[in-house]
Amino acid sequence: QVHLVESGGGLVQPGGSLRLSCAASGFTFSSTSMNWYRQTPGKERELVSTISSGGGSTTYANSVKGRFTVSRDNAKSTVYLQMNSLKPEDTAVYYCYTPLFRFYWGQGTQVTVSS
């Protein structure tokens, strides 16, 4: 049974940093790419970043490029999102996602960037 648990969100001032984690279980984590999405009320989920199964290839949305870094630890079945130079427009619920289970979403973690 697939399970994704996001953590690490919170309230941070503009310019600050947060590191999100996503612990995965119920599937072979090392065999699949992983994504980070975010969503604000009234808007569709936005793809923020993707990391390949081995971690050697990453992509980012233009809005976060140069500020966010995705990584993974396959031994721990965990994917991370390091977010630096945060802006108010980064405020959202952040979700990790595996394309192996297209309709599964975890509970997400709230990130609020505000002074």
C-alpha positions as CSV (number, residue, x, y, z in Angstrom):
1,Q,0.0,0.0,0.0
2,V,1.6,3.2,-1.2
3,H,2.2,5.9,1.5
4,L,3.8,9.3,1.1
5,V,4.3,11.5,4.1
6,E,5.4,15.1,3.6
7,S,6.9,17.2,6.4
8,G,9.1,20.2,7.1
9,G,6.7,23.0,6.2
10,G,6.0,26.0,8.3
11,L,5.9,29.8,8.5
12,V,9.0,31.6,7.3
13,Q,9.9,35.1,6.5
14,P,10.7,36.2,2.9
15,G,14.3,35.3,2.1
16,G,14.3,32.4,4.5
17,S,14.7,28.7,3.9
18,L,12.9,25.5,4.5
19,R,13.7,21.9,3.8
20,L,10.8,19.6,3.0
21,S,11.0,15.8,3.3
22,C,8.8,13.1,1.9
23,A,9.0,9.6,3.3
24,A,7.8,6.9,1.0
25,S,6.6,3.3,1.6
26,G,4.7,0.6,-0.1
27,F,6.6,0.5,-3.4
28,T,10.2,0.2,-4.7
29,F,11.2,3.8,-4.2
30,S,14.5,3.5,-6.1
31,S,12.8,2.4,-9.3
32,T,10.8,5.6,-9.9
33,S,11.2,9.3,-10.5
34,M,9.7,11.5,-7.9
35,N,8.0,14.9,-8.2
36,W,7.2,17.8,-5.9
37,Y,4.0,19.8,-6.6
38,R,2.4,22.7,-4.9
39,Q,-1.1,24.0,-4.7
40,T,-2.8,27.2,-3.6
41,P,-6.6,27.6,-3.0
42,G,-8.5,27.9,-6.3
43,K,-5.6,26.9,-8.4
44,E,-4.4,23.7,-10.0
45,R,-1.5,21.8,-8.7
46,E,1.8,23.1,-10.1
47,L,4.8,20.9,-10.9
48,V,7.7,22.3,-9.0
49,S,10.5,19.8,-9.5
50,T,11.3,16.3,-10.7
51,I,14.1,14.0,-9.8
52,S,15.1,10.8,-11.6
53,S,15.1,7.4,-9.9
54,G,18.9,7.5,-9.4
55,G,19.0,11.2,-8.6
56,G,21.2,12.1,-11.5
57,S,18.7,14.2,-13.4
58,T,16.5,17.0,-12.0
59,T,14.2,19.6,-13.5
60,Y,12.6,22.7,-12.0
61,A,9.8,25.1,-12.7
62,N,11.1,28.4,-14.0
63,S,9.6,30.1,-10.9
64,V,11.9,28.2,-8.5
65,K,14.9,27.6,-10.6
66,G,18.1,28.7,-8.8
67,R,16.3,28.8,-5.5
68,F,15.1,25.2,-4.9
69,T,17.1,22.0,-4.9
70,V,15.6,18.5,-5.1
71,S,17.5,15.5,-3.8
72,R,16.8,11.9,-2.7
73,D,18.1,9.2,-0.5
74,N,17.1,5.8,-1.9
75,A,18.4,4.0,1.2
76,K,15.9,6.0,3.3
77,S,13.1,6.0,0.6
78,T,13.0,9.8,1.1
79,V,12.9,12.7,-1.3
80,Y,13.8,16.3,-0.2
81,L,13.2,19.8,-1.4
82,Q,15.5,22.5,-0.2
83,M,13.9,25.9,-0.6
84,N,16.0,29.0,-0.3
85,S,15.3,32.7,-0.9
86,L,11.6,32.0,-0.3
87,K,9.1,34.5,-1.6
88,P,5.5,35.1,-0.6
89,E,4.4,33.6,-3.9
90,D,5.9,30.3,-2.8
91,T,3.2,30.0,-0.2
92,A,1.3,26.8,-0.9
93,V,0.7,23.2,0.2
94,Y,3.5,21.1,-1.1
95,Y,3.1,17.5,-2.1
96,C,5.4,14.8,-3.3
97,Y,4.2,12.4,-5.9
98,T,5.1,9.2,-7.6
99,P,4.0,8.4,-11.2
100,L,3.7,4.8,-10.2
101,F,0.5,5.6,-8.5
102,R,-1.1,8.3,-10.5
103,F,-4.1,8.9,-8.3
104,Y,-2.5,8.9,-4.9
105,W,-1.7,12.1,-3.1
106,G,-0.4,12.4,0.5
107,Q,-1.7,15.1,2.9
108,G,0.9,17.6,1.9
109,T,2.8,20.1,4.1
110,Q,1.9,23.8,4.3
111,V,4.5,26.4,3.5
112,T,3.7,30.0,4.4
113,V,6.1,32.8,3.5
114,S,5.1,36.0,5.2
115,S,6.6,38.8,7.3
